[in-house]
Amino acid sequence: MKVGDLQRQIGFEPIRPGQFNKPAATPENAVPEGQKFAQLLQEKIAGQQDLKFSAHAVKRLEERQVELTSAHLDRLQSGMNQLSEKGSVNSAVMMDNTVYIVSVKNRTVVTAVQQEAQNVFTNIDSLAIV
């Protein structure tokens, strides 16, 4: 039995070059009426600009009693934006007496280290001082 015969037996319809099956609109992928692509793109980009903290980073910040105000978060965000513009992936952001190890790609603070102790950081491709 040939492959083509088997495919016809089970009802398989091959897709020919230039033939596309457009997926039906579902609530997940449907574009709200009146919204334009540019507006949707801006909303997605804005959602990606949010800074996240890993569970490990939250634990370290609590242990070291580091308090972050909205001004600190703005500075951290600014450092993350600068690193992103330069193409950084895994970086350190130094702010006041704390060094934040960040994943720029994921926009996530991975951990925080007080600057008072001697530390060696590996696998860091850049540093931002804010």
N, C-alpha and C positions, 0 to 999 in steps of 0.2 A: 504494500500500500504506500502510495506517495503522500508527502506532507500535505499537498494541496487537497487531495482526496479526504484526508483525515480532517482538515480544517473545514471543508464543506460539510462533512458529516456532523460536526458539532456546532455548525452554524456560525463559524468564525468568518467575519467580514474583514479582509485585509484593507489597510488604508493605503491608498495610492498616493504617490507624490503630488502635492498640490491639493489634496483632499483633507479637510480638517473637520473635526467634530467639535463644534463649539459647546462648552459646558453650559448647561442651563443655569440661569441666574438663581442663586439661592440667597437667603438672608445674609449669609456670611460674606458673599462676594458681590452682592448687588450694590450699585452706586445709588445713594439716596437721590431722590428727584431734586433737580435744581443745583446739585453740587457739581463743580467742575473738577477736572483732574488736578489742576494747580492747587486748588483749595484742599483737596484730599492729600496731596503730596505734602503741603505745608503742615497739615495736622499730624501726619505720620512723623515728619521730621521733628516737630515740636515734642511729640511723645517720646522720641528717642533722646532728647536733650536732658531728660530727667536723670539726676544722679541717683544711683542705687548703692546700698551698703550690703555687703555680704554678711551672713550670720557671724562669721569669724570677726569681721571688722566691728560689728556692733558689740560683740562680747569684749573685744580688746578696748574699745572706747569706754565701755562701762567699767572694766577692771581698772583702767588708768584714770578714771574720772575726768575724761576729756569732754567738755561741754561744747557743742557746736551751736552757735547762734545763726540767724539767717545771714548775717554779714560773713561769717565763716563759710557757710555753704555757698554763698555767692563767689567768694574768693576761690574756693575749691572748684567750683563749676568753671570759673574763668581759667584756672590752670588746666583743667581737663580740656577746655575748648582750644587753648593754645597748643597743647600736646596733640590734639586731634588734627589741627591744621597742619602740623609738621609731619604727620604720618606716623606718630608714635603708636606703639601697641601696648607694651607693659612698661609703666613708668612710675616715678616717684614725684609727689608734689610736697614740697616743703613749705609749711605755713606755721609761723611762730615757732614753738618748740616741738612741733610734731611733724613727722614724715608720714605721709599717706601713700601706701603702695596701691596703684590703681591699674585696672584694665581699661585702657582708653577705648578699645574696640567695643567692650560691653558697657562702658560708662559706669563701672562699678568700682567702689572703694573696696579693696581686698583686705587690707589690714592697716593699722595705725601703730606707729612706734614713737615713743618719746625720744627726743633728740639728746637727752642727757647721757644716755649710755652709748658706748661704742658699738656700732653695728656695721655689718657688711651686707650689702644688698647685691644679689646676683640676678641675672636674667632681666635686668632693667635696661631699656634702650634709651631712656632720656630722663631728665629731671627738670621740673618747673619750680621756681621759687616765687611764691605769691604772698 
